[in-house]
Amino acid sequence: MDDKPLAIVLFSGTDDKLNAAAVMASGAAALGRPVHIFLQYWGLDAFRADRIKNDHGLAAEAGAEGKAAVDALRAEGQAPWYETLAMAKELGGVEVQACSLSMDLLKITEDDLDDLVDGTEGVTAFYLAAGDAQILFI
Amino acid sequence: MSDIHTTVDAKGLSCPMPIVKTAQAVKNVPAGELIEVLATDPGSVKDFAAWTRSTGNAIVEQTEDEGVYRFVIKRA
């Protein structure tokens, strides 16, 4: 069971959820599990080449106390989510695909996306690629 | 006990970085050689137990000293 693939539908575009996705992906990659990440809506928006390093804010439930905790961890040197994801990709077996509907929605092309994104696919291709993988929606 | 081939200093790094950095490092370590990992993340105790069980690498030594966890792992 340890090499069961993982598929992550990354819909959310706030830094906390992007980091949660990067952590789940890198942990699976470290175990040698193949990981397929499908970027939708605001998750995809965060992967724009000119915005990826921006402050993407936090989920509403974080509040002021949550923001202070996240800022403190960052000040201690926690890697930003896109670096964690880059390390997961270096380990191998991690593929990042943009949802074609979301590309239309945001009116962007692959040229607008960071190099972490490997390509574009529709939901059917996502399901075929995911196969019997465990699917997470973040 | 043979010498340490590679040391991964993951002190101060939060989950999952100690495991990710170790998984990266073992790629350049020949089978049978030893990797030393230093970490301060308390979760690393269970994480390294799970990671070695899953990957076939073996923890041959494990100590804790003033919040620093030290694992010596034999590369499978």
Backbone of each chain as ProteinMPNN parsed JSONL, in Angstrom:
{"seq_chain_A": "MDDKPLAIVLFSGTDDKLNAAAVMASGAAALGRPVHIFLQYWGLDAFRADRIKNDHGLAAEAGAEGKAAVDALRAEGQAPWYETLAMAKELGGVEVQACSLSMDLLKITEDDLDDLVDGTEGVTAFYLAAGDAQILFI", "coords_chain_A": {"N_chain_A": [[0.819, -1.211, 0.0], [2.13, 1.118, 0.333], [3.084, 2.294, -1.965], [0.93, 3.324, -3.203], [-0.638, 5.531, -5.467], [-1.033, 9.119, -5.19], [-3.457, 11.593, -5.654], [-3.988, 15.018, -5.962], [-6.42, 17.447, -5.858], [-6.079, 20.67, -6.27], [-7.631, 23.336, -5.318], [-7.802, 25.615, -3.823], [-6.387, 28.857, -3.128], [-4.958, 30.121, -1.101], [-2.131, 30.835, 1.03], [-1.841, 29.071, 3.241], [-3.319, 26.778, 2.545], [-2.128, 26.115, 0.135], [0.359, 25.471, 1.109], [-0.312, 23.264, 2.702], [-1.015, 21.442, 0.707], [1.448, 21.205, -0.608], [2.971, 20.035, 1.401], [1.648, 17.581, 1.788], [2.095, 16.475, -0.728], [4.932, 16.35, -0.857], [5.54, 14.671, 1.266], [4.377, 12.261, 0.411], [5.891, 11.863, -1.892], [8.394, 11.441, -0.778], [8.045, 8.939, 0.234], [8.071, 7.535, -2.014], [5.769, 7.449, -3.454], [3.79, 7.944, -6.359], [2.681, 11.166, -7.399], [0.02, 13.179, -8.401], [-0.932, 16.307, -9.262], [-3.675, 18.435, -9.62], [-4.545, 21.486, -10.798], [-6.943, 23.801, -9.953], [-9.097, 26.663, -10.405], [-8.493, 29.008, -7.911], [-6.291, 27.879, -6.872], [-4.83, 27.328, -9.172], [-4.496, 29.951, -10.052], [-2.64, 30.908, -8.223], [-0.315, 29.849, -9.196], [0.584, 31.407, -11.247], [3.262, 32.712, -13.083], [4.155, 35.299, -12.531], [3.096, 35.8, -10.065], [3.53, 33.87, -8.202], [5.26, 34.044, -6.014], [4.035, 35.869, -4.439], [2.269, 37.236, -1.523], [-0.304, 35.248, -0.648], [-2.275, 35.369, 1.185], [-4.417, 34.043, 3.84], [-6.656, 31.324, 4.719], [-10.018, 32.175, 5.654], [-10.676, 31.333, 8.255], [-8.333, 31.486, 9.673], [-7.82, 33.949, 10.95], [-6.602, 36.678, 13.07], [-4.924, 35.608, 15.005], [-4.156, 33.175, 13.906], [-2.788, 34.094, 11.673], [-0.616, 35.344, 12.876], [0.663, 33.111, 13.949], [1.375, 31.69, 11.64], [3.058, 33.57, 10.443], [5.094, 33.609, 12.338], [6.213, 31.049, 12.12], [7.188, 31.234, 9.562], [9.085, 33.223, 9.918], [10.889, 31.781, 11.371], [12.096, 30.404, 9.428], [10.735, 28.572, 7.827], [10.272, 26.866, 4.798], [8.899, 28.412, 1.868], [5.751, 27.483, 0.295], [6.027, 26.932, -2.455], [8.678, 26.277, -2.732], [8.85, 23.963, -1.201], [7.245, 22.34, -2.755], [8.782, 22.316, -5.081], [10.968, 20.864, -4.166], [9.733, 18.429, -3.717], [9.184, 17.744, -6.341], [11.763, 17.409, -7.275], [12.432, 15.081, -5.964], [11.099, 13.296, -7.484], [8.535, 11.724, -9.523], [6.399, 13.414, -9.177], [3.802, 15.178, -10.594], [2.459, 18.093, -12.048], [-0.5, 19.462, -13.125], [-2.441, 21.773, -14.995], [-5.858, 22.667, -14.806], [-7.947, 22.695, -17.572], [-10.372, 24.051, -17.871], [-10.189, 25.939, -15.838], [-8.051, 27.404, -16.803], [-9.282, 28.664, -18.948], [-11.165, 30.162, -17.545], [-9.52, 31.943, -16.099], [-8.385, 33.156, -18.16], [-5.774, 32.591, -19.203], [-2.627, 31.345, -20.523], [-0.342, 28.529, -20.951], [2.092, 29.781, -20.987], [1.867, 31.757, -19.124], [2.236, 30.542, -16.743], [4.069, 29.274, -13.887], [7.158, 27.379, -13.975], [6.839, 25.113, -12.447], [4.53, 23.936, -13.196], [3.519, 21.312, -15.249], [1.887, 20.931, -17.46], [-1.303, 21.079, -19.248], [-4.564, 19.824, -18.642], [-7.787, 18.209, -19.081], [-10.674, 17.35, -17.049], [-11.3, 14.702, -17.512], [-8.928, 13.545, -18.433], [-7.521, 13.932, -16.108], [-8.825, 12.131, -14.318], [-8.232, 9.719, -15.57], [-5.454, 9.716, -15.39], [-5.2, 9.714, -12.661], [-6.241, 7.272, -11.953], [-6.57, 4.587, -9.754], [-5.787, 6.085, -7.64], [-5.505, 7.598, -4.39], [-7.574, 10.312, -3.73], [-7.26, 13.681, -2.94], [-8.942, 16.637, -1.989], [-8.186, 19.936, -1.911]], "CA_chain_A": [[0.0, 0.0, 0.0], [2.938, 2.315, 0.482], [3.346, 2.961, -3.239], [-0.362, 3.746, -3.775], [-0.503, 6.911, -5.935], [-1.825, 10.169, -4.562], [-3.878, 12.672, -6.555], [-4.456, 16.176, -5.201], [-7.111, 18.51, -6.571], [-5.733, 21.879, -5.516], [-8.604, 24.35, -5.727], [-7.65, 26.809, -2.988], [-5.223, 29.656, -3.488], [-4.339, 30.837, 0.014], [-0.825, 30.261, 1.347], [-1.93, 27.948, 4.178], [-3.787, 25.578, 1.84], [-1.074, 25.773, -0.83], [1.404, 24.791, 1.873], [-0.822, 21.941, 3.085], [-0.909, 20.594, -0.482], [2.875, 20.945, -0.858], [3.419, 19.109, 2.447], [1.097, 16.256, 1.473], [2.769, 15.988, -1.937], [6.336, 16.012, -0.605], [5.558, 13.495, 2.142], [4.105, 11.09, -0.429], [7.041, 11.676, -2.79], [9.489, 10.888, 0.02], [7.758, 7.514, 0.383], [8.138, 6.918, -3.331], [4.431, 7.35, -4.046], [3.553, 8.893, -7.442], [1.746, 12.232, -7.009], [-0.532, 13.935, -9.527], [-1.624, 17.488, -8.728], [-4.557, 19.06, -10.612], [-4.748, 22.849, -10.303], [-8.197, 24.433, -10.364], [-9.485, 27.973, -9.887], [-7.552, 29.908, -7.228], [-5.045, 27.115, -6.77], [-4.119, 27.587, -10.429], [-4.147, 31.382, -10.076], [-1.423, 31.104, -7.41], [0.848, 29.334, -9.94], [1.008, 32.329, -12.3], [4.705, 32.965, -12.927], [4.421, 36.637, -11.975], [2.432, 35.976, -8.767], [3.703, 32.699, -7.346], [5.944, 34.395, -4.771], [3.249, 36.88, -3.703], [1.524, 36.844, -0.33], [-1.627, 34.842, -1.104], [-3.218, 35.437, 2.296], [-4.753, 32.804, 4.541], [-8.078, 31.008, 4.786], [-10.727, 33.099, 6.553], [-10.705, 30.856, 9.647], [-7.051, 31.722, 10.342], [-7.952, 35.096, 11.842], [-5.372, 37.393, 13.42], [-4.066, 34.704, 15.777], [-3.602, 32.222, 12.946], [-1.817, 34.796, 10.831], [0.579, 35.543, 13.703], [1.333, 31.81, 14.066], [1.976, 31.394, 10.33], [4.171, 34.513, 10.269], [6.177, 33.208, 13.245], [6.855, 29.871, 11.525], [7.909, 31.735, 8.39], [10.256, 33.942, 10.429], [11.85, 30.768, 11.82], [12.77, 29.86, 8.258], [9.975, 27.552, 7.103], [10.333, 27.067, 3.347], [7.605, 28.729, 1.262], [5.101, 26.3, -0.284], [6.494, 26.602, -3.808], [9.982, 25.607, -2.602], [8.552, 22.603, -0.743], [6.749, 21.61, -3.922], [9.919, 22.116, -5.991], [11.761, 19.761, -3.605], [8.968, 17.201, -3.975], [9.37, 17.403, -7.755], [13.137, 16.907, -7.416], [12.45, 13.686, -5.507], [10.616, 12.514, -8.618], [7.204, 11.123, -9.471], [5.364, 14.421, -8.9], [3.393, 15.866, -11.808], [1.505, 19.174, -11.78], [-1.254, 19.776, -14.336], [-3.446, 22.825, -14.874], [-7.21, 22.342, -15.276], [-8.157, 23.523, -18.766], [-11.494, 24.953, -17.619], [-9.692, 27.054, -15.019], [-7.23, 28.225, -17.698], [-10.251, 29.514, -19.666], [-11.746, 31.078, -16.561], [-8.549, 32.985, -15.746], [-7.901, 33.717, -19.433], [-4.309, 32.499, -19.233], [-2.063, 30.231, -21.288], [0.746, 27.893, -20.206], [3.201, 30.739, -20.895], [1.672, 32.598, -17.935], [2.382, 29.731, -15.524], [5.404, 28.948, -13.389], [7.716, 26.123, -14.503], [6.406, 23.972, -11.633], [3.384, 23.325, -13.878], [4.027, 20.502, -16.35], [1.032, 20.971, -18.637], [-2.729, 21.34, -19.058], [-5.413, 18.671, -18.954], [-9.188, 18.303, -18.667], [-11.011, 16.511, -15.897], [-11.282, 13.295, -17.922], [-7.523, 13.136, -18.41], [-7.132, 13.855, -14.693], [-9.311, 10.871, -13.733], [-7.486, 8.607, -16.155], [-4.109, 9.745, -14.822], [-5.295, 9.395, -11.233], [-6.498, 5.838, -11.83], [-7.152, 4.243, -8.452], [-5.083, 6.862, -6.615], [-6.23, 8.281, -3.331], [-7.762, 11.69, -4.204], [-7.477, 14.716, -1.925], [-9.404, 17.938, -2.493], [-7.731, 20.974, -0.985]], "C_chain_A": [[0.854, 1.264, 0.0], [3.23, 3.012, -0.84], [2.043, 3.339, -3.939], [-0.252, 5.201, -4.205], [-1.435, 7.859, -5.186], [-2.191, 11.191, -5.627], [-4.445, 13.804, -5.704], [-5.147, 17.138, -6.148], [-6.892, 19.771, -5.742], [-6.572, 23.035, -6.048], [-8.301, 25.682, -5.049], [-6.35, 27.549, -3.271], [-4.647, 30.472, -2.356], [-3.078, 30.091, 0.461], [-0.895, 29.048, 2.284], [-2.337, 26.666, 3.451], [-2.794, 25.15, 0.76], [0.04, 25.019, -0.112], [0.965, 23.385, 2.297], [-0.688, 20.97, 1.908], [0.552, 20.225, -0.758], [3.429, 19.946, 0.151], [2.921, 17.691, 2.15], [1.824, 15.641, 0.272], [4.197, 15.548, -1.629], [6.457, 14.8, 0.308], [5.333, 12.219, 1.342], [5.293, 10.797, -1.339], [8.21, 11.052, -2.041], [9.296, 9.387, 0.257], [7.82, 6.783, -0.952], [6.786, 6.76, -3.996], [4.301, 8.345, -5.192], [2.486, 9.911, -7.015], [1.305, 13.002, -8.252], [-1.344, 15.089, -8.959], [-2.383, 18.177, -9.859], [-4.95, 20.433, -10.08], [-6.029, 23.451, -10.849], [-8.324, 25.822, -9.752], [-8.343, 28.718, -9.206], [-6.239, 29.203, -6.917], [-4.195, 27.349, -8.002], [-3.639, 29.036, -10.473], [-2.841, 31.651, -9.312], [-0.161, 30.655, -8.143], [1.218, 30.213, -11.132], [2.451, 32.733, -12.027], [4.968, 34.301, -12.232], [3.799, 36.837, -10.602], [2.806, 34.912, -7.746], [4.358, 33.052, -6.009], [5.209, 35.464, -3.964], [2.728, 36.331, -2.373], [0.104, 36.527, -0.783], [-2.647, 34.837, 0.025], [-3.478, 34.071, 2.908], [-6.254, 32.564, 4.469], [-8.736, 31.874, 5.86], [-10.653, 32.661, 8.017], [-9.396, 31.088, 10.391], [-7.167, 32.871, 11.354], [-6.6, 35.71, 12.169], [-4.385, 36.471, 14.142], [-3.385, 33.692, 14.85], [-2.537, 32.862, 12.076], [-0.505, 35.0, 11.59], [1.38, 34.24, 13.805], [2.047, 31.444, 12.764], [3.194, 32.289, 10.094], [5.379, 34.096, 11.119], [6.949, 32.016, 12.666], [7.7, 30.286, 10.324], [9.199, 32.436, 8.835], [11.328, 32.975, 10.923], [12.51, 30.057, 10.646], [12.036, 28.743, 7.547], [9.991, 27.874, 5.612], [8.963, 27.469, 2.826], [7.059, 27.528, 0.49], [5.659, 25.923, -1.648], [7.892, 25.966, -3.765], [9.801, 24.164, -2.125], [8.081, 21.749, -1.917], [7.878, 21.336, -4.917], [10.787, 20.962, -5.495], [11.056, 18.435, -3.838], [9.164, 16.77, -5.421], [10.782, 16.872, -8.006], [13.236, 15.449, -6.975], [11.948, 12.758, -6.604], [9.225, 11.971, -8.415], [6.085, 12.109, -9.196], [5.062, 15.198, -10.179], [2.334, 16.9, -11.46], [0.824, 19.555, -13.089], [-2.294, 20.847, -14.052], [-4.765, 22.339, -15.457], [-7.55, 23.266, -16.44], [-9.34, 24.475, -18.6], [-11.036, 26.183, -16.832], [-8.782, 27.976, -15.829], [-8.134, 29.185, -18.473], [-10.811, 30.585, -18.74], [-10.81, 32.252, -16.282], [-7.983, 33.669, -16.993], [-6.368, 33.747, -19.486], [-3.893, 31.328, -20.115], [-0.911, 29.643, -20.469], [1.949, 28.822, -20.052], [3.098, 31.612, -19.648], [2.0, 31.867, -16.644], [3.844, 29.48, -15.166], [5.84, 27.582, -13.936], [7.357, 24.898, -13.654], [5.258, 23.223, -12.312], [3.891, 22.604, -15.132], [3.167, 20.586, -17.606], [-0.407, 21.258, -18.258], [-3.51, 20.079, -19.403], [-6.844, 18.959, -18.522], [-9.46, 17.31, -17.556], [-10.979, 15.02, -16.258], [-9.859, 12.744, -17.885], [-7.037, 13.019, -16.972], [-7.564, 12.518, -14.09], [-8.551, 9.665, -14.275], [-6.085, 8.534, -15.556], [-4.137, 9.315, -13.358], [-5.526, 7.896, -11.031], [-7.149, 5.507, -10.502], [-6.404, 4.94, -7.315], [-6.063, 7.348, -5.549], [-6.377, 9.736, -3.795], [-8.054, 12.624, -3.034], [-7.974, 15.973, -2.602], [-9.022, 18.993, -1.469], [-8.117, 22.325, -1.538]], "O_chain_A": [[0.362, 2.352, -0.298], [3.585, 4.191, -0.85], [2.045, 3.64, -5.132], [0.177, 6.04, -3.413], [-2.463, 7.463, -4.636], [-1.34, 11.609, -6.412], [-5.281, 13.574, -4.83], [-4.551, 17.596, -7.123], [-7.448, 19.919, -4.653], [-6.265, 23.627, -7.082], [-8.517, 26.746, -5.629], [-5.337, 26.938, -3.612], [-3.915, 31.43, -2.606], [-2.97, 28.877, 0.294], [-0.11, 28.11, 2.147], [-1.777, 25.599, 3.702], [-2.637, 23.957, 0.499], [0.597, 24.057, -0.642], [1.753, 22.44, 2.261], [-0.297, 19.817, 2.089], [0.859, 19.082, -1.098], [4.259, 19.106, -0.196], [3.678, 16.725, 2.247], [2.128, 14.448, 0.258], [4.631, 14.49, -2.087], [7.37, 13.99, 0.147], [6.011, 11.215, 1.56], [5.663, 9.64, -1.538], [8.937, 10.228, -2.596], [10.265, 8.655, 0.456], [7.644, 5.567, -1.014], [6.652, 6.033, -4.981], [4.671, 9.506, -5.018], [1.511, 9.557, -6.353], [2.137, 13.425, -9.055], [-2.331, 14.873, -8.256], [-1.82, 18.467, -10.914], [-5.606, 20.541, -9.044], [-6.187, 23.597, -12.061], [-7.731, 26.115, -8.713], [-7.337, 29.028, -9.843], [-5.206, 29.845, -6.723], [-2.984, 27.546, -7.901], [-2.512, 29.311, -10.884], [-2.044, 32.505, -9.702], [0.944, 31.037, -7.759], [2.061, 29.83, -11.943], [2.819, 33.054, -10.897], [5.899, 34.417, -11.435], [3.939, 37.91, -10.016], [2.455, 35.02, -6.572], [4.053, 32.437, -4.987], [5.7, 35.911, -2.927], [2.746, 35.124, -2.133], [-0.616, 37.412, -1.247], [-3.765, 34.354, -0.154], [-2.847, 33.077, 2.545], [-7.028, 33.481, 4.192], [-8.101, 32.257, 6.842], [-10.576, 33.499, 8.916], [-9.341, 30.911, 11.608], [-6.672, 32.769, 12.477], [-5.576, 35.31, 11.614], [-3.176, 36.541, 13.922], [-2.198, 33.397, 14.993], [-1.511, 32.25, 11.779], [0.578, 34.849, 11.026], [2.61, 34.253, 13.756], [3.175, 30.952, 12.779], [4.228, 31.831, 9.609], [6.526, 34.21, 10.688], [8.178, 31.978, 12.716], [8.788, 29.754, 10.1], [10.256, 32.273, 8.224], [12.518, 33.29, 10.904], [13.381, 29.209, 10.839], [12.636, 28.03, 6.743], [9.752, 29.014, 5.212], [7.954, 26.931, 3.283], [7.822, 26.654, 0.078], [5.759, 24.74, -1.974], [8.25, 25.201, -4.661], [10.501, 23.258, -2.578], [8.468, 20.589, -2.053], [7.933, 20.266, -5.523], [11.286, 20.171, -6.295], [11.703, 17.428, -4.124], [9.296, 15.58, -5.706], [10.979, 15.993, -8.845], [14.017, 14.674, -7.529], [12.317, 11.585, -6.655], [8.779, 11.777, -7.284], [4.939, 11.703, -9.001], [5.955, 15.801, -10.773], [1.422, 16.628, -10.678], [1.493, 19.93, -14.052], [-2.946, 20.836, -13.008], [-4.78, 21.671, -16.491], [-7.453, 24.487, -16.312], [-9.316, 25.586, -19.129], [-11.439, 27.31, -17.12], [-8.737, 29.181, -15.582], [-7.81, 30.361, -18.639], [-10.914, 31.755, -19.107], [-11.24, 33.405, -16.232], [-7.212, 34.624, -16.9], [-5.756, 34.777, -19.772], [-4.691, 30.44, -20.415], [-0.544, 30.183, -19.426], [2.732, 28.681, -19.113], [4.1, 32.142, -19.167], [2.041, 32.474, -15.574], [4.725, 29.476, -16.026], [5.012, 26.749, -14.305], [7.551, 23.765, -14.096], [5.032, 22.041, -12.05], [4.589, 23.186, -15.962], [3.661, 20.339, -18.706], [-0.709, 21.626, -17.123], [-3.163, 19.357, -20.337], [-7.088, 19.841, -17.699], [-8.589, 16.529, -17.172], [-10.668, 14.18, -15.414], [-9.609, 11.646, -17.387], [-6.248, 12.133, -16.644], [-6.77, 11.847, -13.43], [-8.262, 8.717, -13.545], [-5.583, 7.452, -15.251], [-3.226, 8.642, -12.876], [-5.057, 7.321, -10.049], [-8.177, 6.089, -10.156], [-6.385, 4.46, -6.181], [-7.264, 7.485, -5.782], [-5.389, 10.338, -4.217], [-8.969, 12.39, -2.245], [-7.487, 16.341, -3.671], [-9.464, 18.959, -0.32], [-7.831, 23.35, -0.919]]}, "seq_chain_B": "MSDIHTTVDAKGLSCPMPIVKTAQAVKNVPAGELIEVLATDPGSVKDFAAWTRSTGNAIVEQTEDEGVYRFVIKRA", "coords_chain_B": {"N_chain_B": [[30.911, -0.811, 13.775], [30.534, 1.054, 10.894], [31.779, 4.086, 9.26], [30.036, 7.288, 9.154], [28.472, 8.096, 6.184], [27.056, 10.256, 5.04], [25.769, 13.302, 6.35], [22.69, 14.672, 7.305], [21.637, 17.714, 8.126], [18.933, 18.709, 9.641], [18.047, 20.394, 11.532], [15.862, 22.67, 13.136], [14.132, 22.715, 11.028], [10.79, 22.39, 9.876], [8.205, 19.862, 9.664], [7.458, 18.704, 6.397], [10.192, 18.627, 6.016], [12.593, 17.411, 7.221], [12.316, 14.682, 6.483], [12.011, 14.913, 3.703], [14.466, 16.057, 2.925], [16.161, 14.034, 3.739], [15.266, 11.929, 2.135], [16.075, 12.926, -0.3], [18.846, 12.981, 0.081], [19.571, 10.259, 0.416], [19.597, 9.249, -2.092], [22.088, 9.65, -3.12], [23.669, 8.001, -1.705], [25.447, 5.037, -1.319], [24.206, 1.627, -1.201], [24.005, 0.068, 1.994], [25.613, 1.889, 3.266], [25.921, 4.463, 5.853], [23.656, 6.982, 6.981], [23.467, 9.959, 8.711], [21.067, 11.722, 10.547], [20.047, 14.816, 11.787], [17.591, 16.323, 13.695], [15.043, 18.604, 14.841], [12.364, 18.593, 14.9], [9.69, 17.303, 16.64], [7.908, 15.496, 15.554], [9.419, 13.985, 13.899], [10.274, 11.596, 14.984], [8.217, 9.616, 14.823], [7.825, 9.901, 12.111], [10.271, 9.133, 10.871], [10.375, 6.492, 11.666], [8.173, 5.47, 10.27], [8.879, 6.098, 7.645], [11.277, 4.678, 7.2], [10.342, 2.087, 7.537], [8.667, 1.882, 5.352], [10.35, 2.346, 3.146], [12.371, 0.535, 3.34], [14.848, 1.148, 4.286], [16.976, 1.195, 7.227], [16.723, 2.099, 10.665], [19.47, 2.319, 12.633], [20.442, 3.417, 14.856], [19.3, 5.566, 17.416], [18.906, 8.54, 19.072], [18.246, 11.094, 21.581], [18.971, 14.358, 22.417], [18.748, 17.032, 24.406], [16.521, 18.075, 22.931], [17.357, 17.648, 20.351], [17.039, 15.337, 17.864], [18.667, 12.408, 16.866], [19.254, 10.338, 14.215], [20.582, 7.35, 12.953], [20.807, 5.945, 9.913], [20.698, 3.056, 7.958], [21.364, 2.573, 4.636], [19.246, 0.972, 2.394]], "CA_chain_B": [[30.098, 0.23, 13.117], [31.311, 1.801, 9.89], [31.675, 5.541, 9.371], [28.887, 7.974, 8.565], [28.735, 8.494, 4.798], [26.442, 11.561, 4.782], [24.962, 13.846, 7.44], [21.621, 15.6, 6.936], [21.327, 18.586, 9.258], [17.576, 19.233, 9.454], [17.668, 21.076, 12.769], [15.117, 23.906, 12.91], [13.2, 22.582, 9.902], [9.525, 21.77, 10.258], [7.672, 18.774, 8.841], [8.08, 17.396, 6.196], [11.535, 18.846, 5.475], [13.606, 16.419, 7.616], [12.139, 13.477, 5.662], [12.252, 15.243, 2.29], [15.909, 16.232, 2.734], [16.781, 12.71, 3.875], [14.923, 11.166, 0.927], [16.964, 13.439, -1.351], [20.24, 12.621, 0.367], [19.849, 8.822, 0.275], [19.797, 8.939, -3.519], [23.529, 9.713, -3.409], [24.368, 7.155, -0.733], [25.424, 3.633, -1.762], [23.552, 0.656, -0.306], [24.811, -0.421, 3.103], [26.284, 3.008, 3.947], [25.142, 5.068, 6.93], [23.262, 8.391, 6.895], [23.124, 10.522, 10.021], [20.1, 12.815, 10.428], [19.812, 15.6, 12.997], [16.329, 17.034, 13.526], [14.432, 19.114, 16.077], [10.914, 18.406, 14.786], [9.321, 16.126, 17.447], [7.191, 14.549, 14.692], [10.356, 13.186, 13.109], [10.433, 10.264, 15.586], [7.267, 8.712, 14.16], [7.993, 9.999, 10.658], [11.399, 8.321, 10.414], [9.991, 5.088, 11.852], [7.282, 5.099, 9.155], [9.587, 6.223, 6.354], [12.221, 3.567, 7.042], [9.558, 0.86, 7.371], [8.107, 1.871, 4.009], [11.369, 2.388, 2.096], [13.305, -0.567, 3.513], [16.057, 1.593, 4.99], [16.851, 0.772, 8.625], [17.291, 2.936, 11.72], [20.359, 1.472, 13.422], [20.754, 4.126, 16.095], [18.385, 6.691, 17.593], [19.093, 9.166, 20.381], [17.695, 12.437, 21.713], [19.769, 15.12, 23.369], [18.292, 18.424, 24.529], [15.628, 18.478, 21.841], [17.875, 17.28, 19.021], [16.915, 13.905, 17.579], [19.704, 11.934, 15.949], [18.975, 9.021, 13.652], [21.557, 6.801, 12.015], [20.008, 5.107, 9.025], [21.462, 2.247, 7.012], [20.757, 2.613, 3.306], [18.885, -0.353, 1.87]], "C_chain_B": [[30.967, 1.016, 12.142], [31.053, 3.297, 10.034], [30.395, 6.075, 8.731], [29.272, 8.443, 7.152], [28.259, 9.932, 4.545], [25.677, 12.013, 6.015], [23.933, 14.825, 6.876], [21.3, 16.424, 8.176], [19.979, 19.252, 9.014], [17.103, 19.945, 10.718], [16.951, 22.388, 12.416], [14.119, 23.823, 11.767], [11.933, 21.877, 10.352], [9.139, 20.691, 9.239], [7.203, 19.332, 7.509], [9.546, 17.475, 5.786], [12.589, 17.835, 5.943], [13.525, 15.147, 6.754], [12.487, 13.766, 4.205], [13.753, 15.372, 2.021], [16.647, 14.899, 2.847], [16.513, 11.864, 2.636], [15.782, 11.62, -0.244], [18.384, 12.922, -1.164], [20.516, 11.141, 0.098], [20.079, 8.427, -1.179], [21.287, 8.891, -3.868], [24.348, 8.872, -2.444], [24.299, 5.7, -1.211], [24.759, 2.723, -0.731], [24.524, 0.194, 0.772], [25.538, 0.683, 3.864], [25.341, 3.661, 4.955], [24.88, 6.562, 6.685], [22.908, 8.84, 8.305], [22.168, 11.689, 9.791], [19.957, 13.494, 11.784], [18.555, 16.422, 12.777], [15.822, 17.529, 14.875], [12.911, 18.99, 16.042], [10.51, 17.151, 15.568], [8.574, 15.068, 16.629], [8.126, 13.621, 13.938], [10.541, 11.785, 13.696], [9.503, 9.267, 14.896], [7.457, 8.728, 12.648], [9.135, 9.115, 10.162], [11.126, 6.837, 10.601], [9.14, 4.624, 10.674], [8.026, 5.089, 7.83], [10.555, 5.053, 6.144], [11.464, 2.245, 6.83], [9.073, 0.751, 5.923], [9.172, 1.751, 2.915], [12.397, 1.263, 2.229], [14.641, -0.165, 4.115], [15.881, 1.288, 6.478], [17.456, 1.79, 9.586], [18.165, 2.037, 12.589], [20.745, 2.132, 14.742], [19.809, 5.301, 16.199], [18.566, 7.256, 18.992], [18.425, 10.533, 20.383], [18.513, 13.161, 22.773], [19.343, 16.579, 23.332], [17.507, 18.891, 23.309], [16.143, 18.193, 20.445], [17.799, 15.761, 18.871], [17.992, 13.52, 16.577], [19.341, 10.523, 15.513], [20.159, 8.599, 12.805], [20.817, 5.735, 11.217], [20.919, 4.361, 8.063], [20.694, 2.16, 5.701], [20.486, 1.198, 2.814], [19.501, -0.573, 0.489]], "O_chain_B": [[32.0, 1.571, 12.517], [30.215, 3.72, 10.83], [29.765, 5.423, 7.899], [30.29, 9.112, 6.971], [28.963, 10.725, 3.919], [25.008, 11.206, 6.66], [24.265, 15.697, 6.073], [20.76, 15.906, 9.154], [19.885, 20.233, 8.277], [15.901, 20.082, 10.947], [17.374, 23.119, 11.519], [13.342, 24.754, 11.554], [11.978, 20.903, 11.104], [9.668, 20.626, 8.129], [6.575, 20.391, 7.507], [10.094, 16.504, 5.265], [13.42, 17.427, 5.132], [14.553, 14.606, 6.346], [13.167, 12.976, 3.551], [14.255, 14.862, 1.019], [17.63, 14.66, 2.145], [17.402, 11.17, 2.141], [16.174, 10.81, -1.083], [19.037, 12.487, -2.113], [21.59, 10.801, -0.399], [20.685, 7.392, -1.461], [21.697, 8.185, -4.79], [25.569, 9.009, -2.369], [23.212, 5.188, -1.479], [24.753, 3.021, 0.464], [25.704, -0.039, 0.508], [26.025, 0.457, 4.972], [24.129, 3.447, 4.921], [25.762, 7.299, 6.242], [22.141, 8.178, 9.005], [22.42, 12.546, 8.944], [19.77, 12.83, 12.804], [18.453, 17.143, 11.784], [16.129, 16.951, 15.917], [12.243, 19.251, 17.042], [10.93, 16.049, 15.215], [8.601, 13.885, 16.968], [7.7, 12.599, 13.401], [10.928, 10.87, 12.969], [9.939, 8.21, 14.44], [7.277, 7.71, 11.98], [8.992, 8.425, 9.153], [11.579, 6.013, 9.807], [9.346, 3.535, 10.14], [7.837, 4.199, 7.0], [10.642, 4.503, 5.046], [11.89, 1.396, 6.048], [9.068, -0.334, 5.341], [8.933, 1.131, 1.88], [13.208, 1.06, 1.325], [15.473, -1.019, 4.422], [14.751, 1.137, 6.944], [18.56, 2.287, 9.36], [17.666, 1.099, 13.211], [21.303, 1.489, 15.631], [19.534, 5.969, 15.203], [18.401, 6.543, 19.981], [18.078, 11.068, 19.33], [18.722, 12.654, 23.875], [19.557, 17.272, 22.338], [17.78, 19.945, 22.734], [15.454, 18.461, 19.46], [18.403, 15.009, 19.636], [18.207, 14.204, 15.577], [19.146, 9.632, 16.339], [20.684, 9.394, 12.025], [20.282, 4.77, 11.763], [21.796, 4.951, 7.433], [19.539, 1.735, 5.66], [21.37, 0.342, 2.816], [19.309, -1.63, -0.112]]}, "name": "protein", "num_of_chains": 2, "seq": "MDDKPLAIVLFSGTDDKLNAAAVMASGAAALGRPVHIFLQYWGLDAFRADRIKNDHGLAAEAGAEGKAAVDALRAEGQAPWYETLAMAKELGGVEVQACSLSMDLLKITEDDLDDLVDGTEGVTAFYLAAGDAQILFIMSDIHTTVDAKGLSCPMPIVKTAQAVKNVPAGELIEVLATDPGSVKDFAAWTRSTGNAIVEQTEDEGVYRFVIKRA"}
